[in-house]
């Protein structure tokens, strides 16, 4: 199985920078992101209508440009946990995990024996389409698959120590937007309650030896989290970049020709 560059960087304590192609499932866009130098892409299947064929094409573009696809999956039946992996992702992020019981279910459905009971197929891209012997593939998949969850609910923050104690879980991503809603203060990311919640997750990750991350808008926004131990950053979404670019072009042309 292909080595997971994101996971290896995290294990060495190095920062990881991901771009988000939302909402465009274009392999060309993905390949360009990889050629720029990003460590990987955060493919959001929770909020976007991507199908598994599109996910496979995006994963192929990642492999062609030397980076890793991490998929925020749709939380659902047991097969939804490993279908993303079979379609070419080498990591998943499961949204809205609120308890240790849920975290154990994530590991059970995403890891092979002895860590879990992931459905066995063995002919997907990660096993070189069946050309890697199943025992070796299962062992390498357990080693090279990044299994992470999102903490974006008050209940998840309150259960963070129990969640992080689950064997087979690599780390967590804080979801600040949904977290503000869960605390009854929608969009107020700088509110003391949210700052305290993020600090609680950061400290728990330090105690348990787990990595954590958060979406950020700039290096300046990321630095305080880095200082608190965050090593995983989602650095921007394609739709925001396009909006800002076209808005600037529109402004420049209208000021020139319509003022």
C-alpha positions as CSV (number, residue, x, y, z in Angstrom):
1,X,0.0,0.0,0.0
2,X,1.2,3.5,-0.8
3,X,2.8,5.4,2.1
4,X,0.6,8.0,3.7
5,X,2.6,11.3,3.7
6,X,0.1,13.2,5.8
7,X,0.2,10.5,8.5
8,X,4.0,10.3,8.5
9,X,4.4,14.1,8.8
10,X,2.0,14.1,11.8
11,X,3.9,11.3,13.4
12,X,7.0,13.4,13.2
13,X,5.3,16.4,14.7
14,X,5.4,18.4,11.4
15,X,2.7,20.7,10.3
16,X,0.4,19.5,7.5
17,X,-1.3,21.9,5.1
18,X,-4.3,20.8,3.1
19,X,-6.4,22.6,0.5
20,X,-10.1,22.1,0.0
21,X,-11.4,21.9,-3.6
22,X,-15.1,22.5,-2.5
23,X,-17.4,22.4,-4.4
24,X,-15.5,21.2,-7.5
25,X,-14.6,17.5,-8.1
26,X,-12.2,18.4,-10.9
27,X,-9.2,16.1,-11.1
28,X,-7.4,18.9,-12.9
29,X,-7.9,21.2,-9.9
30,X,-6.7,18.5,-7.6
31,X,-3.6,17.8,-9.6
32,X,-2.8,21.6,-9.7
33,X,-3.0,21.7,-5.9
34,X,-0.6,18.8,-5.7
35,X,1.8,20.4,-8.1
36,X,1.8,23.6,-6.1
37,X,3.1,21.6,-3.1
38,X,0.2,21.0,-0.7
39,X,0.4,17.9,1.5
40,X,-3.1,16.8,0.5
41,X,-6.7,17.8,-0.1
42,X,-9.6,17.7,2.2
43,X,-12.5,16.2,0.1
44,X,-15.8,17.1,1.7
45,X,-18.4,14.4,1.0
46,X,-20.5,15.5,3.9
47,X,-21.7,18.7,2.4
48,X,-21.0,18.2,-1.3
49,X,-22.8,15.8,-3.7
50,X,-19.7,14.0,-4.9
51,X,-20.1,10.3,-5.9
52,X,-17.6,7.5,-5.5
53,X,-16.5,7.7,-9.2
54,X,-15.7,11.4,-8.7
55,X,-13.8,10.5,-5.5
56,X,-11.8,7.9,-7.4
57,X,-10.8,10.4,-10.1
58,X,-9.8,13.0,-7.4
59,X,-7.7,10.3,-5.7
60,X,-6.0,9.4,-8.9
61,X,-5.1,13.1,-9.4
62,X,-3.7,13.1,-5.9
63,X,-1.5,10.1,-6.6
64,X,-0.3,11.6,-9.9
65,X,0.8,14.8,-8.1
66,X,2.3,13.1,-5.0
67,X,-0.2,14.1,-2.3
68,X,-2.8,12.5,-0.2
69,X,-6.6,12.6,-0.3
70,X,-8.4,12.9,3.1
71,X,-12.2,12.5,2.9
72,X,-14.7,14.0,5.3
73,X,-17.1,11.1,4.8
74,X,-20.9,10.9,5.1
75,X,-21.6,9.4,8.5
76,X,-23.8,6.4,7.8
77,X,-23.9,2.6,7.7
78,X,-20.9,0.5,8.3
79,X,-19.9,0.4,4.6
80,X,-19.8,4.2,4.4
81,X,-16.7,4.2,6.5
82,X,-14.5,2.1,4.2
83,X,-16.1,2.9,0.8
84,X,-14.1,6.1,0.7
85,X,-10.9,4.2,1.4
86,X,-11.8,1.7,-1.3
87,X,-12.3,4.5,-3.8
88,X,-8.8,5.7,-3.3
89,X,-8.7,7.9,-0.1
90,X,-5.9,7.0,2.4
91,X,-7.6,8.8,5.2
92,X,-11.1,9.6,6.5
93,X,-12.5,12.2,8.8
94,X,-15.8,11.3,10.5
95,X,-18.0,14.3,11.4
96,X,-19.9,14.9,14.6
97,X,-18.4,12.2,16.8
98,X,-19.7,12.8,20.3
99,X,-18.8,9.8,22.4
100,X,-16.2,7.0,22.9
101,X,-18.8,4.5,21.7
102,X,-19.1,6.3,18.4
103,X,-15.3,6.6,18.2
104,X,-15.0,2.8,18.7
105,X,-17.5,2.3,15.9
106,X,-15.3,4.5,13.6
107,X,-12.3,2.3,14.3
108,X,-14.2,-0.9,14.0
109,X,-15.4,0.0,10.6
110,X,-12.2,1.6,9.3
111,X,-9.5,-0.8,10.5
112,X,-8.8,-4.4,9.7
113,X,-8.2,-7.1,12.4
114,X,-6.9,-6.9,15.1
115,X,-7.9,-3.2,15.5
116,X,-11.3,-3.5,13.8
117,X,-13.6,-5.4,11.5
118,X,-13.4,-3.4,8.3
119,X,-15.2,-5.2,5.4
120,X,-12.7,-7.3,3.4
121,X,-12.4,-6.8,-0.3
122,X,-8.8,-6.6,-1.3
123,X,-9.1,-5.6,-5.0
124,X,-9.2,-1.9,-4.6
125,X,-6.6,0.7,-5.5
126,X,-4.8,0.6,-2.1
127,X,-4.1,-3.1,-2.6
128,X,-2.8,-2.5,-6.1
129,X,-6.1,-4.0,-7.4
130,X,-5.5,-7.3,-5.7
131,X,-1.9,-7.7,-6.6
132,X,-0.8,-7.3,-2.9
133,X,-1.3,-10.4,-0.8
134,X,-4.3,-9.9,1.6
135,X,-2.4,-10.4,4.9
136,X,0.3,-7.9,3.9
137,X,-2.4,-5.4,2.6
138,X,-4.4,-5.6,5.8
139,X,-1.3,-4.9,7.9
140,X,-0.2,-2.0,5.7
141,X,-3.7,-0.6,5.6
142,X,-3.8,-0.5,9.4
143,X,-0.4,1.3,9.4
144,X,-1.0,3.7,6.5
145,X,-4.7,4.6,6.8
146,X,-5.4,7.9,8.7
147,X,-8.5,7.5,10.8
148,X,-9.7,10.7,12.4
149,X,-12.9,12.3,13.7
150,X,-14.3,15.8,14.0
151,X,-15.1,17.4,17.4
152,X,-17.8,19.9,16.5
153,X,-20.4,19.4,19.3
154,X,-20.4,20.3,23.0
155,X,-21.0,16.6,23.8
156,X,-17.8,15.7,22.0
157,X,-15.8,18.3,23.9
158,X,-17.1,17.0,27.2
159,X,-16.2,13.4,26.3
160,X,-12.9,14.2,24.7
161,X,-10.7,12.2,27.1
162,X,-12.8,9.1,26.7
163,X,-12.8,9.6,22.9
164,X,-9.1,10.0,22.6
165,X,-8.5,6.9,24.7
166,X,-9.9,4.7,21.9
167,X,-7.2,2.6,20.3
168,X,-6.8,3.0,16.6
169,X,-7.9,6.7,16.4
170,X,-5.2,8.9,15.0
171,X,-6.5,12.3,15.8
172,X,-9.2,15.0,15.7
173,X,-10.2,18.0,13.7
174,X,-12.0,20.8,15.5
175,X,-15.1,22.0,13.6
176,X,-15.4,25.6,14.9
177,X,-18.5,26.5,12.9
178,X,-20.8,23.7,14.2
179,X,-19.2,24.0,17.6
180,X,-20.5,27.6,17.9
181,X,-23.9,26.4,17.0
182,X,-23.7,23.5,19.5
183,X,-22.9,26.0,22.3
184,X,-25.8,28.3,21.3
185,X,-23.6,31.1,19.9
186,X,-23.7,30.6,16.1
187,X,-20.8,32.1,14.2
188,X,-19.1,33.5,17.3
189,X,-15.8,31.7,16.9
190,X,-13.9,34.1,19.2
191,X,-16.4,33.7,22.1
192,X,-14.7,32.6,25.3
193,X,-16.8,29.4,25.4
194,X,-15.3,28.3,22.0
195,X,-11.8,29.3,23.0
196,X,-12.1,27.2,26.1
197,X,-13.5,24.3,24.2
198,X,-10.6,24.3,21.7
199,X,-8.1,24.6,24.5
200,X,-9.7,21.6,26.2
201,X,-9.4,19.5,23.1
202,X,-5.8,20.7,22.6
203,X,-4.8,19.8,26.1
204,X,-6.5,16.4,25.9
205,X,-4.7,15.7,22.6
206,X,-1.4,16.5,24.3
207,X,-2.1,14.2,27.2
208,X,-3.1,11.3,24.9
209,X,-0.4,11.8,22.3
210,X,-2.9,12.5,19.5
211,X,-2.7,15.1,16.7
212,X,-5.3,17.8,16.2
213,X,-6.2,20.4,13.6
214,X,-8.5,23.1,12.6
215,X,-9.6,25.0,9.4
216,X,-7.8,28.4,9.2
217,X,-8.0,31.4,7.0
218,X,-4.4,32.6,7.1
219,X,-1.0,31.7,8.6
220,X,-1.6,34.4,11.2
221,X,-4.8,32.7,12.3
222,X,-3.0,29.3,12.4
223,X,-0.1,30.4,14.5
224,X,-1.9,30.5,17.9
225,X,-3.3,27.0,17.3
226,X,0.1,25.8,16.2
227,X,1.5,27.1,19.5
228,X,-1.1,25.0,21.3
229,X,-0.1,21.9,19.5
230,X,-2.2,21.9,16.3
231,X,-0.3,20.3,13.4
232,X,-3.1,19.9,10.8
233,X,-4.5,22.9,8.9
234,X,-7.1,23.1,6.1
235,X,-6.0,26.3,4.5
236,X,-8.7,27.4,2.1
237,X,-11.6,26.4,-0.2
238,X,-11.7,26.8,-4.0
239,X,-15.0,28.5,-4.0
240,X,-13.7,31.3,-1.7
241,X,-10.6,31.8,-3.8
242,X,-12.7,32.1,-7.0
243,X,-15.2,34.4,-5.3
244,X,-12.4,36.8,-4.2
245,X,-10.7,36.6,-7.5
246,X,-13.7,37.3,-9.6
247,X,-14.9,40.0,-7.2
248,X,-11.5,41.8,-7.6
249,X,-11.6,41.5,-11.4
250,X,-15.2,42.8,-11.5
251,X,-14.2,45.7,-9.2
252,X,-11.2,46.7,-11.4
253,X,-13.2,46.5,-14.7
254,X,-16.2,48.4,-13.4
255,X,-14.1,51.1,-11.9
256,X,-12.3,51.5,-15.3
257,X,-15.3,51.3,-17.6
258,X,-18.4,52.2,-15.6
259,X,-17.3,54.8,-13.1
